[in-house]
Amino acid sequence: MTAFENLQYWLIKGFLGFLSIFPRKLMGMLGTPLGLFWLLVDKRHRDIAGDNLAKAYGRDIHDPEIRKMRRANFIQLARSALEIPSLFRMSARNVDSYVTIENERHLTDAIAKGKGVLALTAHLGNWEMMSLATPLKLGIDVYELVRPLDHAPMDRVISELRTRVGNKLIDKDKSAGIVTDLLAKNNIIAILLDQNASWYEGVYVRFFDRVACANKGMAMLALLCDVPVVPLFNFRGKDGRYRVIFEKALTLHKTGDFEQDVIENTRLFTQVIEKYVRMAPDNWLWVHRRWRIKDIPEEARHKIRGSLE
């Protein structure tokens, strides 16, 4: 990093360190005014969230229920951001005040198979908190497949946060070969699979009954390496703690037709993500253009038809 970027890094780190002094509950309470202010001033993301919610639930963007859901979503996203500083003080001693964990045996059962584990998750609840809580509660480190942030100083701060309790990061653009080696050594790789993928790295599936392009990498890894896929999700509970839920390893489609199996398993993963988003719609990242399908060469459009047949 340049000298100026290094200065920015220390300023950001110092500011977050100062905010971490304040109780998480107090910071969370500020989510309502901050979220409503964000909703008011950020027309771009306000429109994206409203359009996404209207598409997902088959209503008009001006429907009062859609507007209510969008309002709740902005408040929760603001709350999650305000909780970030407190994660620098999260430890084995206080982790129970942050989260509850359910059905962790499904993860340990999958690890016992000795093949490694792919953890299927999404931008739901407070995913940064969930990734820290897992090793703190279970004593199991996780490798996270991530895309580095565009702003290098902030990326450095967030990377330090993500790895402070033992987790390790893998740059998704430099992961070829690394992930398979880690799985062979019985490691856990967590993948957030809920964002829009480019046509050349994804397959087309239905998400909330609308065509979406989902990354096919997890399905390919699961099939090629014969690895269990364990769903792992979280959302905010009424007491302010986040419910972290592990599901039993998914039963994958294995017909011998590799291309079709990749499509079917990616469809399965997307259905699991949708199930959890429907459980806590205000906790998901509706400000992301999930159904953005563009810049597809004409000769590649057959992928959409083939995936949806």
C-alpha positions in Angstrom: 0.0 0.0 0.0 1.1 3.6 -0.6 1.9 5.9 2.4 -1.5 7.6 1.9 -3.3 4.2 1.9 -1.4 3.2 5.0 -2.6 6.4 6.7 -6.1 5.6 5.8 -5.7 2.1 7.2 -4.6 3.4 10.6 -7.4 6.0 10.6 -10.1 3.4 9.8 -8.6 0.9 12.3 -8.5 3.6 15.0 -12.0 4.8 14.4 -13.4 1.2 14.5 -11.4 0.6 17.7 -12.9 3.7 19.3 -16.4 2.5 18.3 -15.8 -0.9 19.7 -15.7 0.6 23.2 -19.5 1.2 23.0 -21.8 -1.7 23.8 -23.0 -3.7 20.8 -26.6 -3.3 21.9 -26.2 0.5 22.0 -24.7 0.5 18.5 -27.5 -1.7 17.3 -30.1 0.7 18.5 -28.6 3.3 16.2 -29.5 1.0 13.3 -33.0 2.4 13.0 -32.2 6.1 12.6 -29.1 5.4 10.4 -31.0 2.9 8.3 -33.9 5.3 7.7 -31.4 8.1 6.8 -29.7 5.7 4.4 -33.0 4.8 2.9 -33.8 8.5 2.4 -30.6 9.7 0.8 -29.5 6.6 -1.3 -32.0 6.6 -4.1 -29.9 4.0 -6.1 -29.9 1.3 -3.5 -33.5 2.2 -2.4 -34.7 1.6 -6.0 -32.6 -1.6 -6.3 -34.0 -3.1 -3.0 -37.6 -2.1 -3.9 -37.3 -3.5 -7.4 -35.8 -6.8 -6.0 -38.5 -7.2 -3.4 -41.2 -6.5 -5.9 -39.8 -9.1 -8.3 -39.4 -11.7 -5.5 -42.8 -11.3 -4.0 -44.7 -10.6 -7.3 -46.0 -7.2 -6.3 -45.7 -3.6 -7.3 -42.7 -1.6 -6.0 -45.2 0.9 -4.4 -47.1 -1.8 -2.5 -47.2 -0.8 1.2 -45.9 -4.2 2.2 -42.9 -4.0 -0.1 -42.1 -0.6 1.2 -42.4 -1.9 4.8 -40.0 -4.8 4.0 -37.5 -2.4 2.3 -37.6 -0.2 5.3 -36.9 -3.1 7.7 -34.1 -4.3 5.4 -32.2 -1.0 5.4 -32.5 -0.8 9.2 -31.1 -4.4 9.6 -28.3 -3.7 7.1 -27.3 -0.6 9.0 -27.5 -2.5 12.3 -25.2 -5.2 11.0 -22.7 -2.5 9.9 -22.8 -0.8 13.3 -22.1 -4.2 14.9 -18.8 -4.6 13.0 -16.7 -2.7 15.6 -17.9 -4.9 18.4 -16.6 -8.0 16.5 -13.0 -6.8 17.3 -13.8 -7.6 21.0 -15.7 -10.8 20.4 -14.1 -13.7 22.2 -14.8 -17.2 23.6 -15.8 -15.6 26.9 -18.6 -13.4 25.4 -19.5 -15.1 22.2 -22.8 -16.4 23.8 -24.0 -12.8 24.0 -23.6 -12.5 20.3 -25.0 -15.8 18.9 -26.7 -19.1 19.5 -25.6 -22.1 17.5 -28.0 -24.9 16.5 -27.3 -28.4 15.1 -23.5 -28.0 15.0 -23.3 -31.8 15.0 -24.1 -31.7 11.3 -20.8 -30.0 10.7 -18.8 -32.3 13.0 -20.5 -35.3 11.3 -19.4 -34.0 7.9 -15.8 -33.4 9.1 -15.6 -36.9 10.5 -15.9 -38.3 6.9 -12.4 -36.9 6.3 -13.1 -35.5 2.9 -13.2 -31.8 3.8 -16.4 -29.7 3.9 -18.0 -27.1 1.7 -20.1 -24.7 3.9 -22.9 -23.2 1.9 -23.9 -19.7 3.1 -25.1 -16.3 2.0 -25.1 -12.6 2.8 -27.8 -13.1 5.4 -28.0 -11.8 9.0 -24.5 -10.8 10.1 -22.3 -13.1 8.1 -19.1 -11.6 9.5 -20.3 -12.4 13.1 -21.2 -15.9 12.1 -17.8 -16.6 10.6 -16.1 -15.5 13.8 -18.5 -17.3 16.1 -18.0 -20.7 14.4 -14.3 -21.2 15.5 -15.0 -19.5 18.9 -17.8 -21.8 19.7 -16.7 -25.0 18.0 -12.9 -24.7 18.0 -12.9 -25.3 14.2 -11.1 -22.8 11.9 -12.7 -22.1 8.5 -11.3 -21.0 5.2 -13.4 -18.3 3.6 -13.5 -17.8 -0.2 -13.7 -14.0 -0.6 -13.3 -11.2 -3.1 -11.0 -8.5 -1.8 -12.6 -5.1 -1.3 -11.7 -2.5 -3.9 -10.5 -0.1 -1.2 -7.2 -1.5 -0.1 -7.1 0.1 3.4 -10.6 -1.1 4.3 -9.8 -4.5 2.8 -6.8 -4.8 5.1 -8.9 -3.9 8.2 -11.7 -6.3 7.3 -9.2 -9.1 6.5 -7.7 -8.6 9.9 -11.1 -8.9 11.5 -12.0 -12.0 9.6 -8.8 -13.8 10.5 -8.4 -12.6 14.1 -9.7 -15.9 15.7 -8.0 -18.4 13.3 -10.0 -18.3 10.1 -8.1 -17.9 6.9 -9.0 -16.2 3.6 -8.7 -17.4 0.0 -8.9 -14.9 -2.9 -11.7 -16.3 -5.1 -9.8 -15.2 -8.2 -6.7 -17.0 -7.2 -8.3 -20.1 -5.7 -7.6 -22.6 -8.5 -5.8 -25.6 -7.1 -5.7 -24.2 -3.5 -9.2 -25.2 -2.6 -8.9 -28.8 -3.8 -5.6 -29.2 -1.8 -7.3 -27.8 1.4 -10.3 -30.1 1.0 -8.0 -33.1 0.6 -6.6 -32.1 4.0 -10.1 -32.2 5.5 -10.5 -28.4 5.8 -13.7 -26.4 5.8 -14.3 -23.9 2.9 -17.1 -21.4 3.4 -18.6 -20.0 0.2 -21.2 -17.2 0.0 -23.2 -18.3 -3.1 -26.1 -15.8 -3.2 -24.7 -13.1 -5.5 -25.1 -12.7 -9.3 -22.5 -14.6 -11.4 -21.2 -13.8 -14.9 -22.6 -16.0 -17.6 -19.3 -17.7 -18.2 -18.9 -18.8 -14.5 -22.5 -19.7 -13.7 -25.6 -21.6 -14.6 -29.1 -20.3 -14.8 -31.5 -21.4 -12.0 -34.7 -20.0 -10.5 -34.5 -17.8 -7.4 -37.8 -16.7 -6.0 -39.2 -18.1 -9.3 -37.1 -15.7 -11.4 -34.1 -16.6 -13.6 -30.8 -15.9 -11.9 -27.2 -16.7 -12.8 -25.6 -18.7 -9.9 -21.9 -19.5 -9.6 -21.4 -23.2 -10.5 -18.0 -23.5 -8.7 -19.3 -25.0 -5.5 -21.3 -27.7 -7.3 -18.3 -28.6 -9.5 -16.0 -28.9 -6.4 -18.6 -31.0 -4.5 -18.8 -33.4 -7.4 -15.1 -33.6 -8.4 -13.8 -33.9 -4.8 -16.8 -35.9 -3.5 -17.2 -33.4 -0.6 -20.2 -33.0 1.7 -22.0 -29.6 1.5 -23.3 -28.3 4.8 -25.7 -25.3 4.8 -24.8 -22.7 7.3 -26.9 -19.6 7.8 -27.8 -17.0 10.4 -30.3 -14.3 11.1 -31.1 -11.9 13.9 -33.3 -13.1 16.8 -35.7 -11.1 18.9 -33.2 -10.9 21.8 -30.6 -9.2 19.5 -28.5 -12.4 19.2 -28.0 -14.1 15.9 -29.3 -17.7 15.4 -26.5 -19.7 13.6 -28.0 -22.8 12.1 -26.2 -25.8 10.6 -28.1 -28.2 8.4 -27.4 -31.8 7.6 -25.1 -32.3 4.6 -27.2 -32.1 1.4 -28.0 -35.1 -0.7 -26.3 -34.2 -4.0 -27.4 -35.2 -7.5 -25.0 -37.7 -8.9 -26.3 -39.3 -12.1 -23.0 -39.5 -13.9 -24.0 -36.7 -16.3 -21.5 -34.1 -14.9 -22.9 -31.0 -16.7 -26.4 -31.7 -15.7 -25.4 -32.7 -12.1 -23.7 -29.3 -11.8 -26.9 -27.5 -12.9 -29.1 -29.6 -10.5 -26.9 -29.1 -7.5 -26.5 -25.4 -8.1 -30.3 -25.3 -8.3 -30.5 -27.2 -5.0 -28.0 -24.8 -3.3 -30.1 -21.8 -4.6 -33.3 -23.3 -3.2 -31.7 -23.7 0.2 -30.6 -20.1 0.2 -34.1 -19.0 -0.8 -35.6 -20.9 2.1 -33.5 -19.0 4.6 -34.0 -15.6 2.9 -37.8 -16.3 3.2 -37.4 -17.1 6.9 -35.8 -13.6 7.5 -36.3 -11.4 4.4 -35.2 -8.2 6.2 -31.8 -9.8 6.9 -30.8 -10.4 3.3 -28.8 -8.2 1.0 -31.6 -6.9 -1.2 -29.5 -3.9 -2.3 -27.6 -6.3 -4.6 -28.8 -6.8 -8.2 -29.4 -10.6 -7.9 -31.3 -10.9 -11.1 -29.0 -8.9 -13.3 -28.6 -10.9 -16.6 -26.7 -8.9 -19.2 -23.8 -8.9 -21.6 -24.5 -12.5 -22.6 -23.2 -13.4 -26.1 -25.9 -14.7 -28.3 -24.1 -18.0 -28.8 -24.2 -18.5 -25.0 -27.9 -17.9 -24.4 -28.6 -21.6 -24.9 -27.2 -22.0 -21.3 -30.3 -20.3 -20.0 -32.7 -22.6 -21.8 -30.6 -25.7 -21.0 -30.4 -24.9 -17.3 -34.1 -24.3 -16.9 -35.4 -27.3 -18.8 
